Amino acid sequence: MRTIYIRKLRFEEARTKLERELHEAFMDGETYVEILHGIGEGVLRRMAIDYVTSTGFLKLVESDPMFRQNPGSTLVEILAPSKEYINRLKA
């Protein structure tokens, strides 16, 4: 499972990194990604959840911090084809 660290980044930097790394995870055939956004005021958490819900290939698995081991992270499922299929597309 890939982990994306956006903690302690400014909003725009965090959004750019999140988009780039989620698309890389999609192209690598990853199934789950954990986004580490930290706790703080919740700005990065809201941005990450808004981005995930606005795309068609991502699904929130656990967004409620009460049920997560780490309340500063969000687990996301990538709804993508298999790694083998993606590798054939890359070739």
MOPAC internal coordinates of N, CA, C and O (Angstrom, degrees):
PM7 1SCF
backbone

  N    0.0000 0     0.00 0     0.00 0    0    0    0
  C    1.4543 1     0.00 0     0.00 0    1    0    0
  C    1.5236 1   107.93 1     0.00 0    2    1    0
  O    1.2310 1   121.25 1   -50.70 1    3    2    1
  N    1.2935 1   115.22 1   129.30 1    3    2    1
  C    1.4550 1   121.81 1   179.20 1    5    3    2
  C    1.5252 1   109.83 1   -81.49 1    6    5    3
  O    1.2310 1   120.93 1   -34.47 1    7    6    5
  N    1.3244 1   115.84 1   145.53 1    7    6    5
  C    1.4547 1   121.65 1   176.91 1    9    7    6
  C    1.5220 1   108.43 1  -118.72 1   10    9    7
  O    1.2310 1   121.13 1   -49.26 1   11   10    9
  N    1.3269 1   115.45 1   130.74 1   11   10    9
  C    1.4595 1   121.38 1   178.67 1   13   11   10
  C    1.5279 1   107.71 1  -109.71 1   14   13   11
  O    1.2310 1   121.02 1   -61.02 1   15   14   13
  N    1.3342 1   115.66 1   118.98 1   15   14   13
  C    1.4590 1   121.31 1  -178.97 1   17   15   14
  C    1.5258 1   110.10 1   -97.27 1   18   17   15
  O    1.2310 1   120.60 1   -68.59 1   19   18   17
  N    1.3258 1   116.46 1   111.41 1   19   18   17
  C    1.4627 1   120.21 1   174.87 1   21   19   18
  C    1.5300 1   110.83 1  -117.42 1   22   21   19
  O    1.2310 1   121.36 1  -174.82 1   23   22   21
  N    1.3091 1   115.00 1     5.18 1   23   22   21
  C    1.4602 1   121.49 1  -179.78 1   25   23   22
  C    1.5260 1   110.26 1   -61.47 1   26   25   23
  O    1.2310 1   120.61 1   -39.62 1   27   26   25
  N    1.3196 1   116.44 1   140.38 1   27   26   25
  C    1.4717 1   124.73 1   178.18 1   29   27   26
  C    1.5222 1   113.77 1    66.67 1   30   29   27
  O    1.2310 1   119.63 1  -165.20 1   31   30   29
  N    1.3208 1   118.31 1    14.80 1   31   30   29
  C    1.4662 1   121.03 1   175.31 1   33   31   30
  C    1.5187 1   109.09 1   -97.80 1   34   33   31
  O    1.2310 1   120.94 1   -23.96 1   35   34   33
  N    1.3038 1   115.80 1   156.04 1   35   34   33
  C    1.4659 1   120.11 1   173.31 1   37   35   34
  C    1.5253 1   108.06 1   -71.07 1   38   37   35
  O    1.2310 1   120.96 1   -21.01 1   39   38   37
  N    1.3295 1   115.77 1   158.99 1   39   38   37
  C    1.4632 1   121.93 1  -172.98 1   41   39   38
  C    1.5296 1   112.01 1   -52.79 1   42   41   39
  O    1.2310 1   119.87 1   126.60 1   43   42   41
  N    1.3348 1   117.85 1   -53.40 1   43   42   41
  C    1.4738 1   120.68 1  -176.55 1   45   43   42
  C    1.5272 1   111.80 1   -65.73 1   46   45   43
  O    1.2310 1   120.43 1   139.72 1   47   46   45
  N    1.3324 1   116.78 1   -40.28 1   47   46   45
  C    1.4664 1   120.05 1   177.40 1   49   47   46
  C    1.5287 1   110.15 1   -62.35 1   50   49   47
  O    1.2310 1   120.79 1   136.93 1   51   50   49
  N    1.3265 1   116.10 1   -43.07 1   51   50   49
  C    1.4640 1   121.14 1  -179.64 1   53   51   50
  C    1.5207 1   110.97 1   -63.98 1   54   53   51
  O    1.2310 1   120.29 1   136.77 1   55   54   53
  N    1.3272 1   117.04 1   -43.23 1   55   54   53
  C    1.4708 1   120.15 1  -179.45 1   57   55   54
  C    1.5317 1   111.04 1   -64.56 1   58   57   55
  O    1.2310 1   120.34 1   136.33 1   59   58   57
  N    1.3115 1   116.95 1   -43.67 1   59   58   57
  C    1.4604 1   121.22 1   179.48 1   61   59   58
  C    1.5301 1   110.77 1   -62.40 1   62   61   59
  O    1.2310 1   120.62 1   133.87 1   63   62   61
  N    1.3316 1   116.42 1   -46.13 1   63   62   61
  C    1.4629 1   120.36 1   179.51 1   65   63   62
  C    1.5250 1   111.15 1   -64.24 1   66   65   63
  O    1.2310 1   120.45 1   137.94 1   67   66   65
  N    1.3244 1   116.74 1   -42.06 1   67   66   65
  C    1.4632 1   120.92 1   179.41 1   69   67   66
  C    1.5246 1   111.30 1   -60.89 1   70   69   67
  O    1.2310 1   120.15 1   131.98 1   71   70   69
  N    1.3232 1   117.31 1   -48.02 1   71   70   69
  C    1.4699 1   121.40 1   178.90 1   73   71   70
  C    1.5196 1   110.82 1   -59.41 1   74   73   71
  O    1.2310 1   120.52 1   130.64 1   75   74   73
  N    1.3243 1   116.60 1   -49.36 1   75   74   73
  C    1.4659 1   121.34 1  -177.16 1   77   75   74
  C    1.5323 1   111.28 1   -60.99 1   78   77   75
  O    1.2310 1   120.43 1   132.56 1   79   78   77
  N    1.3332 1   116.78 1   -47.44 1   79   78   77
  C    1.4627 1   119.39 1  -175.50 1   81   79   78
  C    1.5259 1   112.24 1   -74.27 1   82   81   79
  O    1.2310 1   119.32 1   149.61 1   83   82   81
  N    1.3197 1   118.91 1   -30.39 1   83   82   81
  C    1.4663 1   119.87 1   175.31 1   85   83   82
  C    1.5211 1   110.75 1   -68.18 1   86   85   83
  O    1.2310 1   120.31 1   140.96 1   87   86   85
  N    1.3327 1   117.01 1   -39.04 1   87   86   85
  C    1.4633 1   119.66 1   177.34 1   89   87   86
  C    1.5279 1   111.11 1   -68.33 1   90   89   87
  O    1.2310 1   120.24 1   143.09 1   91   90   89
  N    1.3398 1   117.14 1   -36.91 1   91   90   89
  C    1.4637 1   119.91 1   175.59 1   93   91   90
  C    1.5282 1   110.56 1   -64.13 1   94   93   91
  O    1.2310 1   120.32 1   137.83 1   95   94   93
  N    1.3310 1   116.99 1   -42.17 1   95   94   93
  C    1.4701 1   120.97 1   178.94 1   97   95   94
  C    1.5231 1   110.03 1   -62.90 1   98   97   95
  O    1.2310 1   120.30 1   140.63 1   99   98   97
  N    1.3233 1   117.04 1   -39.37 1   99   98   97
  C    1.4657 1   121.63 1   177.34 1  101   99   98
  C    1.5222 1   110.12 1   -60.92 1  102  101   99
  O    1.2310 1   120.69 1   132.01 1  103  102  101
  N    1.3232 1   116.28 1   -47.99 1  103  102  101
  C    1.4668 1   120.27 1  -178.26 1  105  103  102
  C    1.5272 1   112.70 1   -70.25 1  106  105  103
  O    1.2310 1   120.20 1   157.00 1  107  106  105
  N    1.3293 1   117.23 1   -23.00 1  107  106  105
  C    1.4647 1   120.97 1   176.96 1  109  107  106
  C    1.5207 1   112.00 1   -85.60 1  110  109  107
  O    1.2310 1   120.08 1   175.54 1  111  110  109
  N    1.3249 1   117.45 1    -4.46 1  111  110  109
  C    1.4559 1   120.99 1   177.87 1  113  111  110
  C    1.5201 1   114.35 1    80.44 1  114  113  111
  O    1.2310 1   120.35 1  -159.36 1  115  114  113
  N    1.3262 1   116.95 1    20.64 1  115  114  113
  C    1.4696 1   120.45 1   177.89 1  117  115  114
  C    1.5252 1   109.78 1   -64.76 1  118  117  115
  O    1.2310 1   120.71 1   -27.80 1  119  118  117
  N    1.3268 1   116.25 1   152.20 1  119  118  117
  C    1.4539 1   121.58 1   178.75 1  121  119  118
  C    1.5254 1   111.61 1  -102.32 1  122  121  119
  O    1.2310 1   120.70 1   136.96 1  123  122  121
  N    1.3187 1   116.26 1   -43.04 1  123  122  121
  C    1.4631 1   121.14 1  -179.13 1  125  123  122
  C    1.5132 1   110.20 1  -127.70 1  126  125  123
  O    1.2310 1   121.28 1   -33.37 1  127  126  125
  N    1.3260 1   115.15 1   146.63 1  127  126  125
  C    1.4582 1   122.73 1   176.90 1  129  127  126
  C    1.5222 1   107.58 1  -135.24 1  130  129  127
  O    1.2310 1   121.01 1   -42.41 1  131  130  129
  N    1.3272 1   115.67 1   137.59 1  131  130  129
  C    1.4536 1   120.08 1   174.51 1  133  131  130
  C    1.5201 1   107.47 1  -106.78 1  134  133  131
  O    1.2310 1   120.85 1   -53.66 1  135  134  133
  N    1.3300 1   115.99 1   126.34 1  135  134  133
  C    1.4568 1   121.78 1   178.77 1  137  135  134
  C    1.5198 1   107.49 1  -100.10 1  138  137  135
  O    1.2310 1   120.32 1   -63.53 1  139  138  137
  N    1.3303 1   117.00 1   116.47 1  139  138  137
  C    1.4609 1   121.58 1   177.35 1  141  139  138
  C    1.5270 1   108.24 1   -95.31 1  142  141  139
  O    1.2310 1   120.96 1   -74.47 1  143  142  141
  N    1.3271 1   115.76 1   105.53 1  143  142  141
  C    1.4563 1   121.63 1  -176.79 1  145  143  142
  C    1.5195 1   112.73 1  -110.90 1  146  145  143
  O    1.2310 1   119.59 1   168.76 1  147  146  145
  N    1.3199 1   118.39 1   -11.24 1  147  146  145
  C    1.4570 1   121.50 1  -178.48 1  149  147  146
  C    1.5234 1   110.78 1    82.82 1  150  149  147
  O    1.2310 1   121.10 1    -1.96 1  151  150  149
  N    1.3136 1   115.50 1   178.04 1  151  150  149
  C    1.4619 1   120.02 1  -177.19 1  153  151  150
  C    1.5304 1   110.00 1   -99.01 1  154  153  151
  O    1.2310 1   119.63 1   111.15 1  155  154  153
  N    1.3033 1   118.30 1   -68.85 1  155  154  153
  C    1.4593 1   123.23 1   175.74 1  157  155  154
  C    1.5089 1   114.54 1    41.69 1  158  157  155
  O    1.2310 1   120.84 1    43.79 1  159  158  157
  N    1.3293 1   116.00 1  -136.21 1  159  158  157
  C    1.4666 1   122.12 1   179.97 1  161  159  158
  C    1.5279 1   112.14 1   -89.57 1  162  161  159
  O    1.2310 1   119.72 1   174.10 1  163  162  161
  N    1.3179 1   118.14 1    -5.90 1  163  162  161
  C    1.4547 1   122.14 1   176.44 1  165  163  162
  C    1.5142 1   115.57 1    89.19 1  166  165  163
  O    1.2310 1   120.12 1  -170.71 1  167  166  165
  N    1.3318 1   117.38 1     9.29 1  167  166  165
  C    1.4664 1   120.40 1  -177.95 1  169  167  166
  C    1.5268 1   110.85 1   -65.89 1  170  169  167
  O    1.2310 1   120.04 1   132.32 1  171  170  169
  N    1.3308 1   117.53 1   -47.68 1  171  170  169
  C    1.4689 1   120.50 1  -178.82 1  173  171  170
  C    1.5270 1   111.01 1   -69.59 1  174  173  171
  O    1.2310 1   120.40 1   146.43 1  175  174  173
  N    1.3166 1   116.84 1   -33.57 1  175  174  173
  C    1.4672 1   120.29 1   177.03 1  177  175  174
  C    1.5306 1   110.36 1   -63.32 1  178  177  175
  O    1.2310 1   120.52 1   133.17 1  179  178  177
  N    1.3272 1   116.61 1   -46.83 1  179  178  177
  C    1.4686 1   120.32 1   179.00 1  181  179  178
  C    1.5231 1   111.05 1   -63.40 1  182  181  179
  O    1.2310 1   120.35 1   139.12 1  183  182  181
  N    1.3369 1   116.94 1   -40.88 1  183  182  181
  C    1.4607 1   120.54 1   179.24 1  185  183  182
  C    1.5273 1   110.08 1   -62.67 1  186  185  183
  O    1.2310 1   120.12 1   135.98 1  187  186  185
  N    1.3349 1   117.38 1   -44.02 1  187  186  185
  C    1.4643 1   120.89 1  -179.68 1  189  187  186
  C    1.5227 1   110.94 1   -63.89 1  190  189  187
  O    1.2310 1   119.84 1   135.20 1  191  190  189
  N    1.3195 1   117.91 1   -44.80 1  191  190  189
  C    1.4626 1   121.54 1   179.83 1  193  191  190
  C    1.5221 1   110.76 1   -65.50 1  194  193  191
  O    1.2310 1   120.07 1   138.39 1  195  194  193
  N    1.3315 1   117.48 1   -41.61 1  195  194  193
  C    1.4706 1   120.55 1   177.42 1  197  195  194
  C    1.5204 1   111.07 1   -61.42 1  198  197  195
  O    1.2310 1   120.23 1   138.32 1  199  198  197
  N    1.3373 1   117.17 1   -41.68 1  199  198  197
  C    1.4588 1   120.24 1   179.96 1  201  199  198
  C    1.5228 1   110.95 1   -65.65 1  202  201  199
  O    1.2310 1   120.57 1   134.69 1  203  202  201
  N    1.3239 1   116.52 1   -45.31 1  203  202  201
  C    1.4660 1   121.00 1  -178.90 1  205  203  202
  C    1.5220 1   110.78 1   -61.66 1  206  205  203
  O    1.2310 1   119.84 1   135.97 1  207  206  205
  N    1.3304 1   117.90 1   -44.03 1  207  206  205
  C    1.4674 1   120.39 1  -178.03 1  209  207  206
  C    1.5262 1   112.25 1   -72.98 1  210  209  207
  O    1.2310 1   119.78 1   161.91 1  211  210  209
  N    1.3389 1   118.03 1   -18.09 1  211  210  209
  C    1.4630 1   119.99 1  -179.61 1  213  211  210
  C    1.5287 1   113.11 1   -86.92 1  214  213  211
  O    1.2310 1   120.02 1   169.77 1  215  214  213
  N    1.3308 1   117.56 1   -10.23 1  215  214  213
  C    1.4569 1   120.41 1  -179.33 1  217  215  214
  C    1.5251 1   110.59 1   -99.72 1  218  217  215
  O    1.2310 1   120.94 1   -20.59 1  219  218  217
  N    1.2971 1   115.80 1   159.41 1  219  218  217
  C    1.4561 1   119.96 1  -178.73 1  221  219  218
  C    1.5157 1   114.28 1   -92.82 1  222  221  219
  O    1.2310 1   120.04 1   168.79 1  223  222  221
  N    1.3400 1   117.53 1   -11.21 1  223  222  221
  C    1.4592 1   119.31 1  -175.77 1  225  223  222
  C    1.5199 1   113.50 1  -109.20 1  226  225  223
  O    1.2310 1   120.07 1  -172.00 1  227  226  225
  N    1.3348 1   117.47 1     8.00 1  227  226  225
  C    1.4650 1   121.58 1  -179.82 1  229  227  226
  C    1.5202 1   110.49 1  -123.08 1  230  229  227
  O    1.2310 1   121.01 1   -31.04 1  231  230  229
  N    1.3326 1   115.67 1   148.96 1  231  230  229
  C    1.4642 1   121.21 1   179.70 1  233  231  230
  C    1.5217 1   108.37 1  -140.61 1  234  233  231
  O    1.2310 1   120.73 1   -49.29 1  235  234  233
  N    1.3325 1   116.21 1   130.71 1  235  234  233
  C    1.4598 1   120.23 1   175.89 1  237  235  234
  C    1.5180 1   109.54 1   -69.68 1  238  237  235
  O    1.2310 1   120.27 1   -48.98 1  239  238  237
  N    1.3160 1   117.09 1   131.02 1  239  238  237
  C    1.4581 1   120.96 1   177.31 1  241  239  238
  C    1.5191 1   108.89 1   -95.65 1  242  241  239
  O    1.2310 1   120.90 1   126.12 1  243  242  241
  N    1.3148 1   115.89 1   -53.88 1  243  242  241
  C    1.4529 1   120.87 1   178.72 1  245  243  242
  C    1.5131 1   107.94 1  -139.38 1  246  245  243
  O    1.2310 1   120.47 1   -69.01 1  247  246  245
  N    1.3147 1   116.71 1   110.99 1  247  246  245
  C    1.4525 1   119.07 1   178.68 1  249  247  246
  C    1.5225 1   111.85 1  -109.99 1  250  249  247
  O    1.2310 1   119.85 1   165.73 1  251  250  249
  N    1.3163 1   117.89 1   -14.27 1  251  250  249
  C    1.4519 1   120.96 1  -178.63 1  253  251  250
  C    1.5226 1   109.68 1   -80.17 1  254  253  251
  O    1.2310 1   119.49 1   -63.75 1  255  254  253
  N    1.3370 1   118.58 1   116.25 1  255  254  253
  C    1.4602 1   120.15 1  -176.62 1  257  255  254
  C    1.5316 1   113.86 1   -64.65 1  258  257  255
  O    1.2310 1   119.39 1   163.34 1  259  258  257
  N    1.3126 1   118.76 1   -16.66 1  259  258  257
  C    1.4623 1   121.30 1   179.36 1  261  259  258
  C    1.5333 1   111.71 1   -68.76 1  262  261  259
  O    1.2310 1   119.91 1   154.68 1  263  262  261
  N    1.3155 1   117.77 1   -25.32 1  263  262  261
  C    1.4581 1   121.88 1  -176.01 1  265  263  262
  C    1.5305 1   113.30 1  -105.97 1  266  265  263
  O    1.2310 1   120.05 1  -177.47 1  267  266  265
  N    1.3107 1   117.50 1     2.53 1  267  266  265
  C    1.4594 1   121.52 1  -179.86 1  269  267  266
  C    1.5135 1   109.86 1   -99.73 1  270  269  267
  O    1.2310 1   120.53 1   -31.34 1  271  270  269
  N    1.3054 1   116.60 1   148.66 1  271  270  269
  C    1.4543 1   120.11 1   173.87 1  273  271  270
  C    1.5184 1   110.04 1   -64.86 1  274  273  271
  O    1.2310 1   120.31 1   142.02 1  275  274  273
  N    1.3048 1   117.01 1   -37.98 1  275  274  273
  C    1.4571 1   122.30 1   179.34 1  277  275  274
  C    1.5215 1   108.36 1  -116.40 1  278  277  275
  O    1.2310 1   119.34 1   -73.51 1  279  278  277
  N    1.3376 1   118.86 1   106.49 1  279  278  277
  C    1.4639 1   120.19 1  -178.87 1  281  279  278
  C    1.5252 1   113.34 1   -67.62 1  282  281  279
  O    1.2310 1   119.93 1   170.02 1  283  282  281
  N    1.3224 1   117.75 1    -9.98 1  283  282  281
  C    1.4588 1   121.34 1   177.99 1  285  283  282
  C    1.5107 1   113.25 1   -93.63 1  286  285  283
  O    1.2310 1   120.45 1  -160.47 1  287  286  285
  N    1.3298 1   116.75 1    19.53 1  287  286  285
  C    1.4639 1   119.65 1   179.58 1  289  287  286
  C    1.5255 1   110.49 1  -139.41 1  290  289  287
  O    1.2310 1   121.13 1   -20.42 1  291  290  289
  N    1.3176 1   115.44 1   159.58 1  291  290  289
  C    1.4585 1   122.90 1   177.90 1  293  291  290
  C    1.5191 1   107.91 1  -131.02 1  294  293  291
  O    1.2310 1   120.78 1   -47.45 1  295  294  293
  N    1.3202 1   116.11 1   132.55 1  295  294  293
  C    1.4630 1   121.41 1   179.82 1  297  295  294
  C    1.5266 1   109.07 1   -95.56 1  298  297  295
  O    1.2310 1   121.07 1   -47.67 1  299  298  297
  N    1.3292 1   115.56 1   132.33 1  299  298  297
  C    1.4666 1   122.25 1  -175.86 1  301  299  298
  C    1.5198 1   108.88 1  -126.91 1  302  301  299
  O    1.2310 1   120.82 1   -42.74 1  303  302  301
  N    1.3316 1   116.03 1   137.26 1  303  302  301
  C    1.4642 1   121.67 1   173.81 1  305  303  302
  C    1.5160 1   108.30 1   -99.79 1  306  305  303
  O    1.2310 1   120.96 1   -44.95 1  307  306  305
  N    1.3253 1   115.78 1   135.05 1  307  306  305
  C    1.4576 1   121.11 1   177.56 1  309  307  306
  C    1.5180 1   107.63 1   -98.08 1  310  309  307
  O    1.2310 1   120.71 1   -60.22 1  311  310  309
  N    1.3107 1   116.25 1   119.78 1  311  310  309
  C    1.4573 1   122.33 1   180.00 1  313  311  310
  C    1.5299 1   107.52 1   -90.74 1  314  313  311
  O    1.2310 1   121.18 1   -90.39 1  315  314  313
  N    1.3157 1   115.35 1    89.61 1  315  314  313
  C    1.4613 1   120.46 1  -173.28 1  317  315  314
  C    1.5152 1   110.43 1  -136.14 1  318  317  315
  O    1.2310 1   120.80 1   -16.75 1  319  318  317
  N    1.3323 1   116.07 1   163.25 1  319  318  317
  C    1.4611 1   120.22 1   173.66 1  321  319  318
  C    1.5282 1   110.52 1   -65.93 1  322  321  319
  O    1.2310 1   120.28 1    -7.11 1  323  322  321
  N    1.2997 1   117.08 1   172.89 1  323  322  321
  C    1.4571 1   122.19 1  -178.66 1  325  323  322
  C    1.5326 1   111.12 1   -66.81 1  326  325  323
  O    1.2310 1   120.95 1   -17.39 1  327  326  325
  N    1.3326 1   115.78 1   162.61 1  327  326  325
  C    1.4610 1   121.52 1   178.14 1  329  327  326
  C    1.5278 1   110.97 1   -60.85 1  330  329  327
  O    1.2310 1   120.52 1   141.59 1  331  330  329
  N    1.3219 1   116.60 1   -38.41 1  331  330  329
  C    1.4605 1   120.51 1  -179.02 1  333  331  330
  C    1.5373 1   111.22 1   -63.00 1  334  333  331
  O    1.2310 1   120.72 1   137.06 1  335  334  333
  N    1.3285 1   116.24 1   -42.94 1  335  334  333
  C    1.4642 1   120.53 1   179.37 1  337  335  334
  C    1.5133 1   111.13 1   -63.87 1  338  337  335
  O    1.2310 1   120.26 1   137.19 1  339  338  337
  N    1.3254 1   117.12 1   -42.81 1  339  338  337
  C    1.4666 1   120.70 1   179.74 1  341  339  338
  C    1.5220 1   110.25 1   -65.94 1  342  341  339
  O    1.2310 1   119.75 1   140.46 1  343  342  341
  N    1.3248 1   118.09 1   -39.54 1  343  342  341
  C    1.4580 1   120.74 1   178.31 1  345  343  342
  C    1.5231 1   111.43 1   -63.01 1  346  345  343
  O    1.2310 1   120.39 1   143.77 1  347  346  345
  N    1.3318 1   116.86 1   -36.23 1  347  346  345
  C    1.4768 1   119.11 1   175.76 1  349  347  346
  C    1.5141 1   111.24 1   -65.80 1  350  349  347
  O    1.2310 1   119.89 1   144.69 1  351  350  349
  N    1.3316 1   117.81 1   -35.31 1  351  350  349
  C    1.4670 1   120.48 1   178.19 1  353  351  350
  C    1.5197 1   112.00 1   -69.18 1  354  353  351
  O    1.2310 1   120.52 1   144.50 1  355  354  353
  N    1.3323 1   116.62 1   -35.50 1  355  354  353
  C    1.4616 1   121.08 1   180.00 1  357  355  354
  C    1.5302 1   111.69 1   -68.58 1  358  357  355
  O    1.2310 1   120.27 1   148.27 1  359  358  357
  N    1.3188 1   117.09 1   -31.73 1  359  358  357
  C    1.4731 1   120.96 1  -174.43 1  361  359  358
  C    1.5032 1   112.93 1   -74.92 1  362  361  359
  O    1.2310 1   120.10 1   180.00 1  363  362  361

